[in-house]
Amino acid sequence: MSSPDCDRLVPNDMTLTQAVRAQLRALFTAAVAAVDPRTLIGRATAVDHNQLLIHSHELRAPTSTFPLPERVFIVGAGKGAGLLAQGLEATLGARVRGGVVVIPTGVSVNTQRVTLVHGEHPLPGPGSLSSAEQVRTLLALTHPSDLLCFCLTGGASSLLVSPAVGLSLNDKLAVNRLLLACGADIHELNTVRKHLSQIKGGHLARLAFPTPLVSFILSDVIDDDLSTIGSGPTVPDASTFHDAWNILERYQLLEQVPASVLTHLVAGCRGLRTETPKPGDPLFAQVHNFLLGSNRIALAAAATTAKALGCLPFVSPTPLVGDTTAVAQQFAAELRGQLVTIREPVCVLAGGETTVRLTGHGKGGRNQEFALVVAQALAGEERWALLSAGTDGIDGPTDAAGAFVDGHTVQRARAHGLDPAQLLAENDSYRFFTTLGDLFSPGPTGTNVMDLKIALLFPSEFPLLAERELGKS
């Protein structure tokens, strides 16, 4: 026999539903706050007797020390790059003599000495081109006696764009769209991007040479590969023109990309184009890259908050990668297994970045699709709820970060005349969740460390966490 507490969880009990969602929001907020760029840069940097001290908690390395010259310039790009620059200004003060940092259109950050310019995201636009030119102009004006600080976060690949000679923005857009639509992962996407660019794949470090360069990086990629974050503008690139060609061939895109792209890649494979700078290149002797934050920090903060809320946290030891549908189905199976065995409230936390293969013409993002697949898999199951969301506050080309689901989502959808399977096939999860009012839309967060999956599970013999919170009111 079910307990009275269990009987209170019914489809039309919106008070309880909203209370559970409030807990999910609190967990998301704690995770994002832990990777706020201003907090991270403030914790990692200090000035002592004309020395810049840098400690990377993520790299677990000893504190590094750099002489502070009279002139420091700040450049950068990414969704959180403006906040990193703001934090650096606070640390370095009047030593900052200027800078150019590219942030997404519509985002505003207050800086005193650094010029913030806007580019487009998730696909580059005219602003991305002009912003890159401003960054290149500033790099050309620096001296070997100066210090360059580079702020890099997710989104930089789109915001900072300088096509290789002979290529246009439209050429790069066409390639980006094709690779995104076919489900290429971020490593494959960036391998191609680097070889169509004059700034990615270590080329920015080449442009800055011989001025000393220190990069502050926030990771939005699996395994925190520095050469992949923002397409690695200050990091040696081990990939080649041949690798870029093979990726297009693997996805059968060679006949679909613009002819100018093929011409460029063929010339590169024949050694007629300059390769990206490789590991061991002397130009990197003056380049120092520091990882400040990642998805791990966000998950750890959410776990701490879960404990404070009375939940036993379980953090997935491996990031979620691969096809969104397959990964979501596996995640749902794991939740179902835990629902059978748990004896106290549990918070299941996972991070990562899955890929969506576009088969329809609808609107949505990987987090919304992930949530909808889990809702289908666990339809009718009691005492669970999930928030799947991007830490940047954006999920695909939508104004939402993700969506909430629980065991009654599919039932409610059918009452509205929605067919979950059909909308998934059309990649139209945004319409699904808009109709139900289940989108999660916190707005841009100013940071970006991939996605979060936050699930709350309750055993039948234990009062719901949300019920206990309601009882206090």
DOKEFI-583097 format. One record per residue (C-alpha): z, y, x; residue in one letter; residue number from 1. Coordinates in steps of 0.05 Angstrom, whole numbers. Each point is the difference from the previous one (the first is absolute). Last residue first. Layout:
<atoms>
{{Z,Y,X},'A',NUM};
...
</atoms>
This chain:
<atoms>
{{95,551,110},'S',473};
{{34,-54,40},'K',472};
{{-25,-55,-46},'G',471};
{{-71,21,12},'L',470};
{{10,-15,74},'E',469};
{{27,-68,-16},'R',468};
{{-59,-12,-46},'E',467};
{{-48,21,56},'A',466};
{{30,-52,47},'L',465};
{{-9,-52,-53},'L',464};
{{63,-39,-17},'P',463};
{{2,-68,36},'F',462};
{{-7,-69,-34},'E',461};
{{-75,6,-9},'S',460};
{{-14,17,73},'P',459};
{{-32,67,13},'F',458};
{{-60,16,44},'L',457};
{{-22,69,23},'L',456};
{{-66,6,37},'A',455};
{{-23,54,48},'I',454};
{{-69,-8,32},'K',453};
{{-13,57,48},'L',452};
{{-66,24,30},'D',451};
{{-24,29,66},'M',450};
{{43,46,43},'V',449};
{{-25,69,-24},'N',448};
{{41,64,-3},'T',447};
{{-5,67,-36},'G',446};
{{20,-30,-66},'T',445};
{{-62,19,-41},'P',444};
{{17,-5,-74},'G',443};
{{54,-44,-30},'P',442};
{{-49,-33,-49},'S',441};
{{21,-70,-21},'F',440};
{{-46,-23,-56},'L',439};
{{31,-38,-58},'D',438};
{{-20,44,-58},'G',437};
{{-31,-60,-34},'L',436};
{{-69,32,-8},'T',435};
{{3,29,70},'T',434};
{{19,-68,27},'F',433};
{{-62,-35,-26},'F',432};
{{-46,59,13},'R',431};
{{23,0,74},'Y',430};
{{-10,-75,5},'S',429};
{{-75,8,-10},'D',428};
{{-28,-44,56},'N',427};
{{-48,-27,-53},'E',426};
{{23,-71,12},'A',425};
{{71,25,-3},'L',424};
{{-15,34,-66},'L',423};
{{-28,-64,-29},'Q',422};
{{60,-41,22},'A',421};
{{50,50,-28},'P',420};
{{-33,3,-69},'D',419};
{{26,62,-36},'L',418};
{{4,7,-75},'G',417};
{{64,41,1},'H',416};
{{42,-60,-23},'A',415};
{{-34,-39,55},'R',414};
{{27,49,51},'A',413};
{{71,-6,-27},'R',412};
{{-2,-76,8},'Q',411};
{{-30,7,70},'V',410};
{{55,47,22},'T',409};
{{57,-40,-30},'H',408};
{{22,-39,62},'G',407};
{{2,63,42},'D',406};
{{-48,51,30},'V',405};
{{5,69,32},'F',404};
{{-61,33,32},'A',403};
{{-30,30,63},'G',402};
{{-1,66,38},'A',401};
{{-37,37,-56},'A',400};
{{-51,57,2},'D',399};
{{-57,-49,12},'T',398};
{{-55,-13,51},'P',397};
{{40,-57,33},'G',396};
{{75,1,-11},'D',395};
{{33,65,22},'I',394};
{{73,18,8},'G',393};
{{-4,-9,75},'D',392};
{{48,-59,-3},'T',391};
{{-50,-38,-42},'G',390};
{{30,-36,-60},'A',389};
{{16,-67,-33},'S',388};
{{61,5,-45},'L',387};
{{24,-66,-29},'L',386};
{{47,-23,-55},'A',385};
{{35,-66,-14},'W',384};
{{47,-27,-53},'R',383};
{{-45,-42,-44},'E',382};
{{-66,-37,11},'E',381};
{{-50,12,-57},'G',380};
{{-57,21,46},'A',379};
{{17,-19,72},'L',378};
{{-71,-12,26},'A',377};
{{-30,54,-43},'Q',376};
{{51,52,21},'A',375};
{{-9,-21,73},'V',374};
{{-75,12,-6},'V',373};
{{12,68,-33},'L',372};
{{48,22,55},'A',371};
{{-49,-19,55},'F',370};
{{-57,36,-36},'E',369};
{{42,63,-6},'Q',368};
{{20,-5,73},'N',367};
{{-72,-13,24},'R',366};
{{-27,61,-37},'G',365};
{{-31,17,-67},'G',364};
{{-63,24,-35},'K',363};
{{-55,-41,-31},'G',362};
{{-69,-18,25},'H',361};
{{7,-74,10},'G',360};
{{-2,-52,56},'T',359};
{{36,40,54},'L',358};
{{37,-45,49},'R',357};
{{70,26,8},'V',356};
{{38,-4,65},'T',355};
{{74,-8,13},'T',354};
{{46,46,38},'E',353};
{{70,-19,22},'G',352};
{{71,3,-22},'G',351};
{{48,-47,-36},'A',350};
{{68,7,-34},'L',349};
{{34,-48,-47},'V',348};
{{63,29,-31},'C',347};
{{47,-54,-26},'V',346};
{{53,3,-54},'P',345};
{{48,-60,6},'E',344};
{{-5,-75,-10},'R',343};
{{-73,-9,20},'I',342};
{{-34,-68,-6},'T',341};
{{-50,1,-57},'V',340};
{{-18,74,7},'L',339};
{{-12,-12,74},'Q',338};
{{-56,-49,-14},'G',337};
{{-33,47,-49},'R',336};
{{3,56,51},'L',335};
{{-34,-44,52},'E',334};
{{-55,-19,-49},'A',333};
{{-11,74,-16},'A',332};
{{-8,16,74},'F',331};
{{-52,-56,7},'Q',330};
{{-39,28,-60},'Q',329};
{{5,70,30},'A',328};
{{-27,-24,67},'V',327};
{{-60,-35,-33},'A',326};
{{-17,59,-44},'T',325};
{{7,52,55},'T',324};
{{-42,-37,51},'D',323};
{{31,3,69},'G',322};
{{65,27,26},'V',321};
{{73,1,-21},'L',320};
{{45,11,60},'P',319};
{{43,-57,26},'T',318};
{{76,-7,-1},'P',317};
{{6,17,-74},'S',316};
{{64,40,-9},'V',315};
{{52,-31,-46},'F',314};
{{53,48,-25},'P',313};
{{61,-25,-39},'L',312};
{{9,52,-54},'C',311};
{{61,42,-17},'G',310};
{{-31,69,2},'L',309};
{{28,13,69},'A',308};
{{-31,-64,24},'K',307};
{{-67,22,-28},'A',306};
{{7,66,37},'T',305};
{{7,-36,66},'T',304};
{{-60,-43,-16},'A',303};
{{-41,61,-18},'A',302};
{{17,32,67},'A',301};
{{-20,-64,37},'A',300};
{{-66,-2,-37},'L',299};
{{-17,72,18},'A',298};
{{17,-12,74},'I',297};
{{-43,-63,1},'R',296};
{{-59,38,-30},'N',295};
{{-5,42,62},'S',294};
{{29,57,39},'G',293};
{{-2,39,65},'L',292};
{{-51,-36,43},'L',291};
{{-9,38,65},'F',290};
{{-66,7,38},'N',289};
{{-3,29,70},'H',288};
{{-65,25,30},'V',287};
{{-4,27,72},'Q',286};
{{-19,-67,31},'A',285};
{{-46,-11,-59},'F',284};
{{-59,36,34},'L',283};
{{3,-53,55},'P',282};
{{-33,-53,-46},'D',281};
{{43,-62,4},'G',280};
{{-9,-19,-73},'P',279};
{{-69,24,-24},'K',278};
{{-31,67,-18},'P',277};
{{-48,-7,-59},'T',276};
{{-70,-17,25},'E',275};
{{-50,55,17},'T',274};
{{-68,-15,-30},'R',273};
{{-60,-31,35},'L',272};
{{36,-64,19},'G',271};
{{-46,-46,-39},'R',270};
{{54,-13,-52},'C',269};
{{9,75,-8},'G',268};
{{-74,11,-11},'A',267};
{{0,-54,-53},'V',266};
{{62,32,-32},'L',265};
{{-33,69,-3},'H',264};
{{-66,-26,-28},'T',263};
{{38,-41,-52},'L',262};
{{40,61,-21},'V',261};
{{-64,43,-4},'S',260};
{{-31,-53,-45},'A',259};
{{55,11,-52},'P',258};
{{42,-62,-17},'V',257};
{{-27,-50,-51},'Q',256};
{{-42,-48,41},'E',255};
{{55,-10,52},'L',254};
{{52,-10,-55},'L',253};
{{3,-75,-3},'Q',252};
{{76,0,6},'Y',251};
{{-3,-39,66},'R',250};
{{-59,42,24},'E',249};
{{38,65,-10},'L',248};
{{59,-30,38},'I',247};
{{-46,-27,55},'N',246};
{{-29,70,13},'W',245};
{{69,31,8},'A',244};
{{20,-55,48},'D',243};
{{-64,10,41},'H',242};
{{15,74,4},'F',241};
{{66,-20,32},'T',240};
{{74,-9,-16},'S',239};
{{54,7,54},'A',238};
{{15,72,-18},'D',237};
{{50,40,41},'P',236};
{{45,44,-43},'V',235};
{{-2,75,-14},'T',234};
{{-49,-1,-60},'P',233};
{{25,-68,-23},'G',232};
{{-39,-11,-65},'S',231};
{{54,38,-39},'G',230};
{{47,-57,18},'I',229};
{{-44,-57,28},'T',228};
{{9,9,75},'S',227};
{{75,9,-11},'L',226};
{{6,-70,-31},'D',225};
{{62,6,-44},'D',224};
{{-1,-74,-18},'D',223};
{{-36,16,-65},'I',222};
{{-21,73,-7},'V',221};
{{29,65,-26},'D',220};
{{38,18,63},'S',219};
{{28,70,14},'L',218};
{{-21,25,69},'I',217};
{{23,55,47},'F',216};
{{-50,8,55},'S',215};
{{13,33,68},'V',214};
{{-59,28,38},'L',213};
{{-3,28,71},'P',212};
{{-62,44,8},'T',211};
{{-53,-35,42},'P',210};
{{-29,-23,-48},'F',209};
{{4,25,-72},'A',208};
{{-71,-21,-19},'L',207};
{{11,-69,29},'R',206};
{{65,-7,-38},'A',205};
{{-38,19,-63},'L',204};
{{-51,-55,17},'H',203};
{{53,-53,0},'G',202};
{{-29,-40,-58},'G',201};
{{-13,60,-45},'K',200};
{{-26,68,21},'I',199};
{{-76,-4,12},'Q',198};
{{-10,-51,-55},'S',197};
{{-47,-55,-24},'L',196};
{{29,-52,47},'H',195};
{{72,15,-20},'K',194};
{{-17,-6,-74},'R',193};
{{-29,-71,9},'V',192};
{{63,-25,34},'T',191};
{{41,39,-50},'N',190};
{{-27,-37,-61},'L',189};
{{8,-67,34},'E',188};
{{73,14,18},'H',187};
{{13,29,-70},'I',186};
{{-25,-62,-36},'D',185};
{{-70,-6,-29},'A',184};
{{1,-12,-75},'G',183};
{{-74,8,-15},'C',182};
{{10,65,-37},'A',181};
{{39,33,56},'L',180};
{{-53,-19,52},'L',179};
{{-57,26,-43},'L',178};
{{36,65,-18},'R',177};
{{17,14,73},'N',176};
{{-72,-13,23},'V',175};
{{-29,48,-51},'A',174};
{{52,52,15},'L',173};
{{-16,-4,75},'K',172};
{{-74,11,-13},'D',171};
{{16,56,-48},'N',170};
{{41,35,53},'L',169};
{{-60,-2,46},'S',168};
{{-19,-41,61},'L',167};
{{-45,19,58},'G',166};
{{58,18,47},'V',165};
{{61,-39,-22},'A',164};
{{35,25,-62},'P',163};
{{62,44,7},'S',162};
{{50,-15,-55},'V',161};
{{75,15,-4},'L',160};
{{24,-7,-72},'L',159};
{{-30,-68,-14},'S',158};
{{27,-38,60},'S',157};
{{62,44,-1},'A',156};
{{24,-29,-65},'G',155};
{{60,-35,31},'G',154};
{{39,41,50},'T',153};
{{-13,34,66},'L',152};
{{32,62,31},'C',151};
{{-27,17,69},'F',150};
{{40,41,49},'C',149};
{{-40,32,56},'L',148};
{{35,28,61},'L',147};
{{-29,55,43},'D',146};
{{-9,1,76},'S',145};
{{-66,-39,-5},'P',144};
{{-26,57,-43},'H',143};
{{-17,3,-74},'T',142};
{{-60,36,-29},'L',141};
{{-45,-61,-10},'A',140};
{{54,-34,-41},'L',139};
{{2,60,-47},'L',138};
{{-75,-4,-13},'T',137};
{{5,-75,-13},'R',136};
{{55,10,-51},'V',135};
{{-41,54,-35},'Q',134};
{{-60,-46,0},'E',133};
{{41,-55,-31},'A',132};
{{22,47,-56},'S',131};
{{-73,19,-14},'S',130};
{{-19,-73,-9},'L',129};
{{59,-21,-42},'S',128};
{{-9,61,-43},'G',127};
{{-72,-20,-13},'P',126};
{{23,-67,-28},'G',125};
{{33,-64,22},'P',124};
{{17,-56,-49},'L',123};
{{72,-15,-19},'P',122};
{{11,59,13},'H',121};
{{-31,68,15},'E',120};
{{19,50,53},'G',119};
{{45,60,1},'H',118};
{{23,47,55},'V',117};
{{71,16,24},'L',116};
{{5,51,55},'T',115};
{{61,-11,44},'V',114};
{{45,58,19},'R',113};
{{47,8,-60},'Q',112};
{{-12,-61,-43},'T',111};
{{12,-7,-75},'N',110};
{{-33,-62,-30},'V',109};
{{-49,-3,-59},'S',108};
{{-40,-60,-25},'V',107};
{{-58,13,-47},'G',106};
{{-53,-22,50},'T',105};
{{29,-51,47},'P',104};
{{28,21,68},'I',103};
{{-34,19,66},'V',102};
{{43,31,55},'V',101};
{{-24,57,46},'V',100};
{{45,30,53},'G',99};
{{33,61,28},'G',98};
{{45,26,56},'R',97};
{{58,-48,-11},'V',96};
{{50,18,54},'R',95};
{{31,48,-49},'A',94};
{{38,-56,-36},'G',93};
{{-7,-71,28},'L',92};
{{45,-38,-48},'T',91};
{{-13,39,-64},'A',90};
{{-74,3,16},'E',89};
{{0,-75,10},'L',88};
{{30,-10,-69},'G',87};
{{-54,43,-33},'Q',86};
{{-53,-38,39},'A',85};
{{27,-66,-25},'L',84};
{{1,29,-71},'L',83};
{{-73,20,6},'G',82};
{{-19,-68,28},'A',81};
{{27,-38,-60},'G',80};
{{-66,-12,-36},'K',79};
{{-37,-2,65},'G',78};
{{-28,42,57},'A',77};
{{24,31,65},'G',76};
{{3,57,49},'V',75};
{{60,36,30},'I',74};
{{-6,45,61},'F',73};
{{54,12,51},'V',72};
{{-2,57,50},'R',71};
{{58,19,46},'E',70};
{{3,-70,27},'P',69};
{{51,-53,-22},'L',68};
{{8,-55,52},'P',67};
{{0,-69,-34},'F',66};
{{57,-49,-7},'T',65};
{{-2,-68,-34},'S',64};
{{62,-31,-32},'T',63};
{{3,-75,8},'P',62};
{{-45,-43,-43},'A',61};
{{15,-34,-66},'R',60};
{{-72,13,-22},'L',59};
{{24,16,-71},'E',58};
{{59,42,24},'H',57};
{{-47,43,41},'S',56};
{{40,48,43},'H',55};
{{-31,64,26},'I',54};
{{33,52,43},'L',53};
{{-40,63,16},'L',52};
{{27,33,63},'Q',51};
{{10,74,11},'N',50};
{{75,-9,7},'H',49};
{{8,-48,-59},'D',48};
{{-47,0,-60},'V',47};
{{4,-55,-53},'A',46};
{{-45,-49,-35},'T',45};
{{7,-66,-38},'A',44};
{{50,17,-54},'R',43};
{{-35,65,-18},'G',42};
{{-68,-35,0},'I',41};
{{25,-54,-47},'L',40};
{{36,47,-48},'T',39};
{{-59,47,-4},'R',38};
{{-48,-59,-11},'P',37};
{{39,-27,-59},'D',36};
{{3,-75,14},'V',35};
{{71,-12,-26},'A',34};
{{-13,44,-60},'A',33};
{{-57,-46,-21},'V',32};
{{45,-62,-3},'A',31};
{{56,37,-37},'A',30};
{{-49,27,-51},'T',29};
{{-30,-69,-12},'F',28};
{{70,-30,-11},'L',27};
{{19,56,-48},'A',26};
{{-66,-8,-38},'R',25};
{{14,-74,-9},'L',24};
{{70,16,-26},'Q',23};
{{-28,51,-49},'A',22};
{{-50,-53,-21},'R',21};
{{57,-46,-21},'V',20};
{{31,57,-41},'A',19};
{{-68,15,-32},'Q',18};
{{-7,-72,-22},'T',17};
{{72,-1,-27},'L',16};
{{-12,61,-42},'T',15};
{{-69,-26,-20},'M',14};
{{29,-61,-35},'D',13};
{{-64,-15,-38},'N',12};
{{-20,-61,41},'P',11};
{{70,-32,-1},'V',10};
{{53,-4,55},'L',9};
{{64,2,-42},'R',8};
{{1,-75,-9},'D',7};
{{13,-10,73},'C',6};
{{63,42,-3},'D',5};
{{24,-41,-60},'P',4};
{{-6,-62,44},'S',3};
{{-53,-52,-11},'S',2};
{{18,-69,-27},'M',1};
</atoms>
